[in-house]
Structures are given as structure tokens and as C-alpha cells.
Amino acid sequence: MLLTINLVQAQSPPTNGPASVADLAEGLMGAVVNISTSQSVETPSRNKPPRNSPDGAPFQEFFDDFFQDRGEGGSNPSRNVSSLGSGFVIDPDGTIVTNNHVIQDADNIEVIFADGRRLKAELLGADPKTDLAVLKVEPEEPLVSVPIGDSTSMRIGDWVMAIGNPFGLGGSVSIGIVSAIGRDINSGPYDNYIQTDAAINRGNSGGPLFNMNGEVIGINTAIISPSGGSIGIGFSVPTELAENVITQLRDFGETRRGWLGVRIQPVTEDIAESLGMDKAKGALVAGVITDGPVDGIMQAGDIIIKFDNKNVVTVRDLPRIVAESPVGKEVNVEILRKGEMQTIKVELGRLEDGEKKLAEANGVDEPLAEEDTRQILELMGMELTEITEALREEFGISEDVNGVLINAVDEGSKAYNKEVEAGQVIVEVAQEEVKKPEDVQKVIDKLKADGRRNAFFMIANQTGELRFVTLRIE
């Protein structure tokens, strides 16, 4: 018997990558600029020449003037320090976007165009939190500009093109793909970077990352590199985050972010289990700022699951979602409070105003002498006791902090490993308020009876700042 084998020629997989990006690059190069900055800095005096003229000698004033000019005494001489970066034009009237770190502390900013023109630039506004800045030049005729695209439509593997000024060489083009999205590199509170393998080097900072339609979908900001050159790991601020910041800097010269007025921490697996959640998600409210937007509405221990119809998957999602919401907007917030889902309405304040409130210090009143009649309870590696005025003074505990004092912590205990320290105060256990050591014991006994393996503690430091800790019940 003969076997017949049909050979089917393998088809090359389809690709959306262009055979050449020459036409695309040619149309975009004119909108990408070099940013040149200069800054005057003091130079430390060193190797000062000796003064050979004794005090009171003839022509003393001439010697003084000579050595003063060379930096002896008085202020040190200064020198100009220059740096180069990249940017791009977003409207024909001369609005330019770059990175904050490119122009930070600059005395003079100059924009150099692809055709060699140079224009002085005015700084309209800058935002260190997202590392963005907006400049304005006054051109004699309309400039070539590029549109802002939708970074949320980008997928891992999509083609992208970077144009910038690497190492001060002038306009350079590189191409690659989106390597990852939503990267957090711990550079700021709103990290949500696009990662790309398109070559990005020093001097590319502030330059645009384009999709294949010629739209800006990112602002090139950072690289990971031991040598300072590209190793294929670059990061861009997505336009999803940048567009609103750019608009505010251009219109107001500053950012106007939404502010909720809470301190938050992650919902860990231990915390989720201790609260009876099926999985760890959301942002745990560790404290509410007095006189903030949600004072009297939210409570410490609430878990924010959804904000303005947007899911809060991890703790880092919430600051970004809130910041992008308009000041004064009333939004629905879904929270888990003591095991029950609730929806509350909140009106957002302004983050920049809230930061001033957070800087206010708490005062401590003079303590009163009192007889020590307290009881001491040893529990879960902690020595617990009531707060007396003498102990407030000893540990520096603010008068508005109340609960059960942690008088000592056994080294090597579970509490010690969770950074629980003497002088801290247990405010709640399993979301029940405690005032005496026996209150803590009763809650722990109840959790054991219910088959719970973890206890959920709300703990305050000496100034009243709260955090949540889960401890395994023995």
C-alpha cells in the first residue's frame, strides 16, 4: 500500500509591521524638537592663592579686589551648566511637551527645531509627580504638530516608534514594540508606564513614542541600563495619564487633581482572609484626614472596591483614578464595611489643598500625674496594658490616640516580625473598638470560636497615624 502525503506549503504568519517607516518618520520629524537648557551654579572655591600683602599695606584695596574676583571670600564664582533633552509640538501655536527633569531648575530654555531654528521657551507649568512639563514658544509661522493618541488601545506586541535627541546627536528614529503595559518602576505615585524595546537613550527624555498612525501614545521618560545606553528596556508615560496633566499645565500652569482625603494600604491575602473576603482586592482605608472630603463618611477599615464605576484591583489603582477625577465631582464609591457592601457618595477635594492639611502637626498636652492601677495582659507576643497619662508621656502618645497600649513586644514573635512596636496602640481588633486588654482577649476568643485563623488589628502610632496588621491566632 502506498501512502500519499500531501505537502502544504507553510504560510508566513501575517504581520502588521510596515516594510519601512520612512514615510511615517518623515512626516513626524518636524514636530520633534531638542530642548537645550542652561543653569547657573556656584563653583566651590579651591586652591586659593596666598595673600602676600599684609593688612593695612599700601594698595591693599587692589589686592582685595583681585582675590575677591578669584573667589577668595564673599560668594563663590558661578558657571553655566547645560543639558539636552527632547520634546514635541502639540499645536501649531507653539505648545511643547517634555519631561520635568529635562527643564528642572533651568535658568534658560531653548527649543531647537529639525530645520535648525532656535526659539526661547517659556515654562507654562511642570508636574514632578508624572515628570511632565509644558513649554511655549512664539513662532513666526505655524509649527508642524503631532496629535495625541489613545494609549489604552495599545497592546503588547504592537509596533511603536521613538523619535528624540539621544546623546545630543539630533533627531534620531528607533522602532520596536510594546513590551509591557502598566509598569510600576517606583518613580512616583502614578506609575503606569508603557515598556518598549524601541531604543531609548539619554537625551531621548521628553520625546514622543508614536503608534503606527503617527499619534503620540507615550512620552519617553526612563530607561533601565547599567551602562547608560539602551538595553531594550525603556519606559514611557502613557497619554491616558499624560493628556489631562498636559491640559491642566497649559490652561492653569499647575495640576488640579482630585483628593479623597484618606490614607490607604494594600489588602493582603492575610487581611482578605481575616475579613472573610474571597480574594485580596481593593484599597484598605488606614485613616481618614480630619476635615478632608470624606471625614465622617468613610471609616478606617473600609475597603474601597470600586471608585466612580472603575474597579480598584490593587492599592495603586486608587490614587491614579482619584487624581484623574475632577475636583468637586460627586462620585459613587463601593466599599466593604464590616463584611457588608455599601455604596456611598463623596465629593472630591483638591489634592494640592489636601497636601497642606497633611503637613499639619499634632500637638501633645501636658500629662497629669496619676496612680498606676493598670492590668497587664500577655497575648500573641505582646504585653498589653491600659494607657495612663504617665505612659502617654513616656511613649510620647498624642492625647487623641486611645485604645490598648502595646507596652512591649517579644523579639521573634509574629507581632515583632510585622513591625509592631512598644508605644503603639491597638485601636480595633476585627473592626471592633477596644479600650482595655480584656477587650482584646474577648475578640480573639470569639475569632477562635468562629474558626478564624487570623486577627485583624488596627494599630495607631504615637501621633495617631493608623495602619492594619494581621496576626496568626495560635
Secondary structure, 3 states (H helix, E strand, C coil): CCCCCCCCCCCCCCCCCCCCCHHHHHHHHHHEEEEEEEEEEECCCCCCCCCCCCCCCCCHHHHHHHHHHCCCCCCCCEEEEEEEEEEEEEECCCEEEECHHHHCCCCEEEEECCCCCEEECEEEEEECCCCEEEEECCCCCCCCCCCECCHHHCCCCCEEEEEECHHHCCCEEEEEEEEEEEECCCCCCCCCEEEECCCCCCCCCCCEEECCCCCEEEEEEEECCCCCCCCCCEEEEEHHHHHHHHHHHHHHCCCCCEECCEEEEECCHHHHHHCCCCCCCCEEEEEECCCCCCECCECCCCEEEEECCEECCCCCHHHHHHHCCCCCCEEEEEEEECCEEEEEEEECEEHHHHHHHHCCCCCCCCCCCCCCCCCEEEECCEEEEECCHHHHHHHCCCCCCCCEEEEEECCCCHHHHCCCCCCCEEEEECCEECCCHHHHHHHHHHHHHCCCCEEEEEEECCCCCEEEEEEECC
